[in-house]
Amino acid sequence: MLMLRAVPRRRVRLPPPPLPPHRSSSRTDIGPGAPNPGGGGGGGRVVPVLAALLGLGAALSYGERRRRAAHAAAAPPSYPRYTREEVGRHRSPKERIWVTHGTDVFDVTDFVELHPGGPDKILLAAGGALEPFWALYAVHGEPHVLELLRQYKVGELSPDEAPPAPNAQDPFAGDPPRHPGLRVNSQKPFNAEPPAELLAERFLTPNELFFTRNHLPVPAVEPGSYRLRVDGPGGRTLSLSLDELRNRFPKHEVTATLQCAGNRRSEMSRVRPVKGLSWDIGAISTARWGGARLRDVLLHAGFPEERGDEWHVCFEGLDADPGGAPYGASIPYGRALSPVADVLLAYEMNGTELPRDHGFPVRVVVPGVVGARSVKWLRRVTVSPAESPSHWQQNDYKGFSPCVDWDTVDYRTAPAIQELPVQSAVTQPRPGAAVPPGELTVKGYAWSGGGREVVRVDVSVDGGRTWNVARLAGDKAPLGRAWAWALWELTVPVTAGTELEIVCKAVDNSYNVQPDSVAPIWNLRGVLSNAWHRVRVSVQG
Amino acid sequence: MLMLRAVPRRRVRLPPPPLPPHRSSSRTDIGPGAPNPGGGGGGGRVVPVLAALLGLGAALSYGERRRRAAHAAAAPPSYPRYTREEVGRHRSPKERIWVTHGTDVFDVTDFVELHPGGPDKILLAAGGALEPFWALYAVHGEPHVLELLRQYKVGELSPDEAPPAPNAQDPFAGDPPRHPGLRVNSQKPFNAEPPAELLAERFLTPNELFFTRNHLPVPAVEPGSYRLRVDGPGGRTLSLSLDELRNRFPKHEVTATLQCAGNRRSEMSRVRPVKGLSWDIGAISTARWGGARLRDVLLHAGFPEERGDEWHVCFEGLDADPGGAPYGASIPYGRALSPVADVLLAYEMNGTELPRDHGFPVRVVVPGVVGARSVKWLRRVTVSPAESPSHWQQNDYKGFSPCVDWDTVDYRTAPAIQELPVQSAVTQPRPGAAVPPGELTVKGYAWSGGGREVVRVDVSVDGGRTWNVARLAGDKAPLGRAWAWALWELTVPVTAGTELEIVCKAVDNSYNVQPDSVAPIWNLRGVLSNAWHRVRVSVQG
């Protein structure tokens, strides 16, 4: 469905990136035989249309490849040498756009507009290596892609290129390497989001691009000696190795979106300054998580099915501040024990072991709840009549009225954020883009907390004066367990030379909606920023 | 707490109406020793302050009473006779304001401004009988109240006054008598709301004032022959008499707010016309419901605890259209069976049997869900893989984008409303009021669907430019089971001669907020009208 757009005439079309998975066909409102709330756009079953586009793309790319290969035959056989730093200076058309693959250096300036995935995608690698991006999109592994690239070769990397040695004094020196495509908001601790251009390209966010929100250095955990401590009732303590967690409890899999409370904070800070990392729209990602159900582990530890609403399940991470205080958070006991809340002690993310940045070897995943409660590098689980005493539970991650400032704030007066409100954002086009006239495809994501399904996304291209209903892609989830986002798109005619203000707003199945504007939900910590998302673009004349 | 306002100098102060019940002291954010998010307003424990005010009120009213009683001694001993119709013409200061009590007629024009409960409250009885209002506020039963009233006597009712005979041809002829204080939006079928002035005066809405949303004539049910039919699994049918429902199943009590999907529709129709009754802010009320749990009845009938998410429990009422089609609705099976969703087959409302307008002898009460699913005069319960086939489930009570009109609407594309979004409204002062300078107390209600607790109400008196946090009154409910509204109030200084635009917006514990404006949530049926509530008033010069 995400491929149902007109093929731009001036672009080579390679096979497109994979579609979001449609594990269930019960969500049929994007097909021709089912209700289409938007009324607009072409129909067609996803698979045949995709196959047709793949064929068309291959034919186009083949012809283009032949023409360019003939031209490349005249290129010189030896090349100058460059350092990675020198390559890194070539990031814009003005300085030319260079990329590396293996030890080869390419000037792809003239290819950018021809890139089948769109110029915005190839520019993510400008000044650096192609491999981390190609690893995400298997289509680049085909031989004709390298053949196509070869004609743009302008040099080779110096043979003495090596990564810089880590500083042993730096508490963050042991942090893992990261994907260069991430937009870094803070290096130490590492906080980064996927580029908006890639955010809604796939239903499941690749692990390498999944937004990372670390509060402290990444712990180095030796999986063989890892133990999860569960303080059971009556003073008994359960100590689980990774193998025990994997083998003693049924593996449960859940596709869930995690979102940071600070997602879209940058919009809030434009109203008035706030304290916090300046997240754009990418502090949200979706993965297929696998692990033991927290419920099963707690029942195994001897806890009862119900224990009153005032009890809490508290988590501690292996990440700790210099004084030894670990990251911590808690969730209500009822959610932890609920057979339908799907709370996991996850050891898998999209079919592989957890990456270090995402909590290796074990993290909590609390679907429908602010990411801050999904504690990574989990070391201990306790049950308590009080919420976690952690700073991040008590004195952070809470919402306040716009009239509350740092002189008047009293963190005891607001509840710790658990379920998040309904949210959506435009991922394509990007703010300030100059889009071609004709048809414009607007894409984005929408999600709501608490398992509430997104039932509609309204999109405007005139600042909210008139609206269209976007087409939704995503799974039909059981009622109250819609843990994953919906991706959406809308194709609208646009007139050359005009300015557009694209706006989106989502509705969940409790018919909650997003607020119109940011100022009335402004809060001193810049959390819960879920006003209509607005993107201004111009249409080329 | 609701009495914490300055005593106006020019008003007699009688004992105030009862406070909302505070069954639990765990919600302490209105006391002085607990966090006060608003930071403003006086504190004080509720009970001592109330006692002090009661004493003060009694002393003030005593002095006033003595002065006026001396004046009344000179009044003539015999009076002219009037019909009720003649009395009914005296509803404004221009024609003088008359009321009746028993067979006596009073001209209370000069007392209106002295009325301890406020002039707006006594005006609700203008042109009619005092008794229905006095019945709601026990303070009027004290002897000095009648003594006070006697001085305003101007006549007596004609002895041949009798109610008009009902029209036997009228299908609505059997409808019950109603309280004259209700604001009637439709007489046949009867649809009416409590006056906003009284809406937030009490935590539990008196049965007589509870908003009434009838789709058809009120059935006349003989309780002795009433049977509730429950179609059990395997073709077995359960038939329950009222006594069996009362005696075979534990009585369960729940305090729950019901709200019509069309509450505040009048604001939406000011944007563009919509189809539907023109509800003001009063299609919402709160009662203490008593009855059997639907869950218990369904388990007794042989249904299992769980049956997949695609099943539904369908209800039929005894109210039927001329073709015999009953009112009907359904809720998801999971909610019906949930041990914490508190769905009732109610036979009691605020401690008495259900009034006829509210479903006598048995109605469904689905807390946290749109009122339309709480089927009244319940005759039949079925379990089905499909939602109720009723018009009101399939082709009404659904939300659409503002871009959908009657030419393009497809009811299959939107989910039937179940949980409602977060809501709030200002009940005092009323739009257009001229309020005294000094301190203004703003009052209102706030509520959210799905058992989500209201955690904050922001109030502005400058149209939303700046905000204050209101004080909340209400019970602390178990997590996810906050079925009842929160009443709130805020006292702010106001300057003589200014114009105020009062605005309120609520936040629930999923941090969902209300949208800023009406137009972007406009829909052709005028449902789900939950934008910020705005009330313009002037401050007397």
Interface residues (C-beta under 8 A of the other chain):
Chain A: D29 P35 N36 P37 G39 D309 P332 G334 G399 F400 S401 P402 C403 V404 T408 D410 R412 T413 A414 P415 I417 Q418 E419 L420 P421 V422 G449 G450 V455 R456 D458 G464 T466 W467 N468 V469 P478 L479 G480 K505 V507 N509 S510 Y511 N512 V513 Q514 P515 D516 S517 P520 I521 L528
Chain B: D29 P35 N36 P37 G39 D309 P332 G334 G399 S401 P402 C403 V404 T408 D410 R412 T413 A414 P415 I417 Q418 E419 L420 P421 V422 G449 G450 V455 R456 D458 G464 T466 W467 N468 V469 P478 L479 G480 K505 V507 N509 S510 Y511 N512 V513 Q514 P515 D516 S517 P520 I521 L528
